[in-house]
Amino acid sequence: FSFFRTLLERKDSGSTIRARVRNASFRGKRMASDDSIPIMSINFYAEGKRLVTKLISSIDVRVEKLILVISPTDPSTAAAVYEILKNRPEKLAFADDVHVVVCIGPVGVAERWNEAIWMFPDSPYWFIVSGDVEFLPGTLRESAHFMASVVRDREFSVRASLYTFSHGFPCFAVTNAGIQFAGSFDENVFPAY
């Protein structure tokens, strides 16, 4: 990639391969703000090119670290993500740092959700998104403002540590205080929801 620099690393368990794709247009470290999301993890299953493009195009806030978790069982989704990375990197201009995680074997939803927590354990919160979501304009900015206010109050952040932004779990945030208090998602429970 001319626009991206790629580094590969293999996870100890052998169940995923991680590729780190740093956006070369953002050289300096920017301060986090209430208008940005520190970590957004998008979990792709079998969405295909149309849904991948709609989701990526609907992100209208700065994301410090974007994690794309891809299942190799759906080549069309993997191809759509690769197409954006290689030929349309401007679509990812909202992200300072992009990490691609390709699941090698059968990986449950809890392990996919935990991936962001394991990769960046010091984040104030993690914003977890299913690959078939599309955001309305301004929705992510409101969510980022809400989560910034939540993490400022440690006691409240522990008591109410999981926030869903729709019905069920297609889009939710979990706070670091909540993970410190209760632990990460239990990978022994399958399916998780």
LINNOR-V284182 format. One record per backbone hydrogen bond with DSSP energy under -1.0 kcal/mol. NH is the residue of the N-H (numbers start at 0). CO is the residue of the C=O. E is the energy in kcal/mol with one decimal. If there is no record, write none. Layout:
<<NH/CO/E> <NH/CO/E>>
This chain:
<<6/19/-1.8> <8/17/-2.2> <10/15/-1.3> <13/10/-1.4> <16/101/-2.4> <17/8/-2.2> <18/99/-3.8> <19/6/-3.0> <20/97/-4.1> <21/4/-1.7> <23/2/-1.3> <25/22/-1.5> <35/32/-1.6> <36/61/-2.4> <39/64/-2.5> <40/126/-2.7> <41/66/-3.3> <42/128/-2.8> <43/68/-3.2> <51/47/-1.9> <52/48/-2.6> <53/49/-2.2> <54/50/-2.4> <55/51/-2.5> <56/52/-2.4> <57/53/-1.1> <58/55/-1.1> <62/93/-2.5> <63/36/-2.4> <64/37/-1.4> <65/96/-3.2> <66/39/-3.0> <67/98/-3.2> <68/41/-3.1> <69/100/-3.4> <73/70/-1.2> <77/73/-1.8> <78/74/-2.6> <79/75/-1.9> <80/76/-2.3> <81/77/-2.5> <82/78/-2.6> <83/79/-1.9> <84/80/-2.4> <85/81/-2.8> <86/82/-2.7> <90/87/-2.2> <91/88/-1.8> <92/89/-1.5> <94/91/-2.0> <95/62/-2.2> <97/20/-2.3> <98/65/-3.2> <99/18/-4.0> <100/67/-3.3> <101/16/-3.2> <102/69/-3.0> <103/14/-3.4> <111/107/-1.7> <112/108/-2.5> <113/109/-2.6> <114/110/-1.3> <117/113/-2.8> <118/114/-2.4> <119/115/-2.2> <122/119/-1.5> <125/173/-2.3> <126/38/-2.6> <127/171/-3.2> <128/40/-3.1> <129/169/-3.4> <130/42/-2.1> <132/129/-1.3> <138/135/-2.0> <141/137/-2.1> <142/138/-2.3> <143/139/-2.8> <144/140/-2.4> <145/141/-2.5> <146/142/-2.7> <147/143/-2.2> <148/144/-1.9> <149/145/-1.9> <150/146/-2.5> <152/149/-1.2> <156/152/-2.7> <157/153/-1.6> <158/154/-2.2> <159/155/-2.5> <162/172/-3.1> <164/170/-2.5> <171/127/-2.5> <172/162/-2.7> <173/125/-1.9> <174/160/-2.2> <175/123/-2.7> <178/174/-1.9> <179/175/-2.8> <180/176/-1.8> <181/177/-3.2> <182/178/-2.0> <188/185/-1.0>>
